[in-house]
Amino acid sequence: MLTDALARDKARLLELLTQRSFERRRVVLSSGKESDFYIDCKRTALLAEGHFLIGRLFLDAIRREAPEAVGAGGLTLGADPLASAVSLTGYLSGHPLAAFIVRKEPKGHGTGQWIEGLSGLGPGAKVAIVEDVVTTGGSTIKAIERAQSEGLTVLGAFALVDRMEGGREAVEAAGHRLFTLFTRKDFIP
């Protein structure tokens, strides 16, 4: 249950996402599917206010649903500002979480690593995966699997928006929990 302050923050974040990130137009999504609406959460996440609100709301959700988590991260590029927001907000509130970034391909030089920030987590660290928009669940599952293959223990995935196009079901069928702040119904009643 959200406190009054968090409920206000959630309402304000929805307002920002609706104004800055949501568009009614034909697009082809990263999944290859066509859609009549688009949500580019980076437009909100990269605003100072949006960054702050996302950090507060994700941190609250992670603390409630995965309280043992010591880190938050996900697949680059969509998860980068989200992980940063959670990490900074956690630090400022006295509940620090390390941020990490899952690469789409291994680093092409040096160590060839898949995950940036892994050294700050330690082996077997319990983490939360963060995601901007879930459509088919493919990116979320890829981030979870890559984190697990690098020795992290994934406690759940946390997304800003569930497009309600099978992603939740795919993530859950793969054996993982998915928590979302908003769904398609919040933008298209």
N, C-alpha and C positions, 0 to 999 in steps of 0.2 A: 504494500500500500504506500502510495506516494504522500509525502508531507504536503502541506499547502504550498510551500515554496517550490518544491519539485514539480507539483502539478502546474504551477504558474510557468515554470521554466519549460515544461513539456509543451504547454499551449503556445508559448512564445516561439519555441523551436519549430513547431508545426507551422506557425505563421511565417517564419523566415523561409522554411522549405517550400511552402506554397508560393510565396512571393518571388523567391530568388532561384529555386531549383526545379520547380515543376512546370512542364509545358504540355499543352494538348497539341500534338502534331505527330505525324507519321515518322517513325524512326526504325532503324535496324539496330537491335541491341547487341551487346557483346556475345550473347548466346546464339546470335544469328536469327533470332525470332523477330518478326515485325510487331510493332506496337503502335497504338494511337496516342500514347503519352510517354513522356520521358521525365526522369528525375535525375538531375546531375547534382548530387549532394555536395560535391566539392565546392560549388558556388556558395553554399552556406557554411561548410566546414572551414573554409579559408577566410571567412569573416571573423574578426575577433569575437564578436558576440556569439556567433554560431559555434565557434571552437569551444568557447567557455560552456555554452549550454550542452553541447554534445558531451564534453568531458564530464560535467556534473551528472547528467542522466545516465550515461554509460557506466560511470564509476558506481553510482547507486545500484544499477542493475547487476553489475558484476559482484558487488559486495553482498547483495541479497542472494543471488543465484549461484555464485561460485566464490564464496568468501575466502577460500584458500589460494586463490590466484595471486601470483606475484608478478605477472606480466600480462600485457595486452598487445596484440598485433594481428596483422593479417596480410593479405596479398596486396602488393604494391599495384597500383597507385591509389586506388580508392580508399584503402585502409590507412594509408600513411598519416593524414591529418587526424584521423580518428584515434589512432594509437597515441599520437602526440598529445591530443586533448586529454585522453584518459590519464596518461602518465603525468602530465603537468598538474592536472586537477587533483590527482591522487597525492602528489607531493605537497601541494598547497594545503590540502585538508589533513595531512598527517598520516595518510594511508598510501604511501608511494607504490606504484606499479611500474615496472620497467616496460619501455616500449620496444617492440621489435618489428621488423619488416620482412615479409616472406617474398623473395624474388620470384619472378616468373621463369627465370633461367638462372643457372649458377653463375656467380661472378666470373667474368671472363679472364681474370688475371689474379695474381696473388694466391689466396687460399682456395678460390673456387667455391666459396660458401654460398649456401642457399638462403641463409637467414642472417640479416644484419641485426646486431644487438644480442646475439645468442650468448656471447661471453659474459654478459651482465646477468644472465639468468641462472646458469648452472645446470648440470645434468638432472633430468627428470623434473625440472621446474614445472609447476602447475600454472597454466595460462588460459586466458580467454582469447578467442579469435574475434576480431571486430571486422565488420563489413558495412559498406554503405547501402547497397541495394541487393536484395536476393530475388532472383528471377527463377532460374532452373536449379540453383544451389551448387552449380559446378565450381564456381570460384571459391565458395565457402568450403566445400569438400576438399578442393585442391589445397587450400591454406591449412586445413586441419591435417590432412595426410602429410604434407611437407613438414609441418611442425612436429608431428609424431615421429616421422622418419629421422628427424634431427634430435630425438630424445626428449622432447617436451611432452608433458601430460596435458591434454586439452580437456578443460572442464565444461566447455560449452562455447557456442557462437552467439554473438550479439550484433544485430543489424539495426540500422536506422529504419529501413523500409522493406517490408515484404510485399512484393508485387502480386502475391497470391496466384502464381502461375506454376506451382508444383515444386518450388524450391524448398519450402519447409518440409514437405513430404520426403523429398530426396535426401535432405540432410538427416532427418530423423530415421529414414530407412537405412542410412549408412551408420546408424547407431549413435548419433550425436544430438544434443539438445540445441534448440535455436530459440533465442529470445529477441523480440523486435519491439522497437518503440512505436512504430506506425505501420499501417498496412495500406494497401491500395484504397480501401474504403475511407481512409482519412482524407484522400485527395479527390476521389471520385465516388461520392455517396451513391 
